[in-house]
């Protein structure tokens, strides 16, 4: 699979914006800043966080929306932390010292991000690409696990859609300063035998939390980042699902060519 040895910074239109973004990201992901909590093992059994959220079930297409959302949040925490643990183990050794599990994780990372997780990131002071991915996944787990009281709301789906409704192809909507809007598609049962509904919803939550925590306020670029893959939430979601052995709904994260 062809992978890139360097980033293409052409996604940003102006050099000044690129420099400002690099400074902002450099502060956000300083080596001195820690995100999330570590757990032992890979099943999340030792994670003590408990989802705290606010959701009015009025308008939700399922009657027991609260318990179902809590279940999906718990699963999202486990999936995100397991992926973070596996990726951290992979980047803790040199490429030629990786064992079978680390080589597999690195290959899964390259499948969606098109470069090795040890590739240095210029704006992060030369940190490996996998470092900030690990931090982001742990930040998602921390916030879902009681880091804050997460705000959610249900929106109906209409066509044509408006600011107070979801479009037919939307799963959720994240807008700055607003609760995360869960669309009717979020609540649908999984159509795939190899993907449980709770796992599908967990993947959706990880995707939306990345927008919620790291979304760009300057343009519609998804996640605040440089590089065509690292700014796409679908690529994070796909990687997390793959590394956990689950079916991948690739979405906008296209294969590396």
Secondary structure, 3 states (H helix, E strand, C coil): CCCCCCCCHHHCCCHHHHHHHHHHHHHHCCCCCCCCCCCCCCCCCCCCCCCCEEECCCCCCCCCHHHHHHHHHHHHHHHHHHHHHHHHHHHCCCHHHCCHHHHHHHHHHHHHHCCCCCCEEHHHCCEEHHHHHHHHHHHHHHHHHHHCCEEEEECCECCCCCCCCECCCCCEECCCCCCEEECHHHHCCCCCCCCCHHHHHHHHHHHHHHHHHHECCCCCCCECCCCCCCCCHHHHHHHHHHHCCCCCCCCCCCCCC
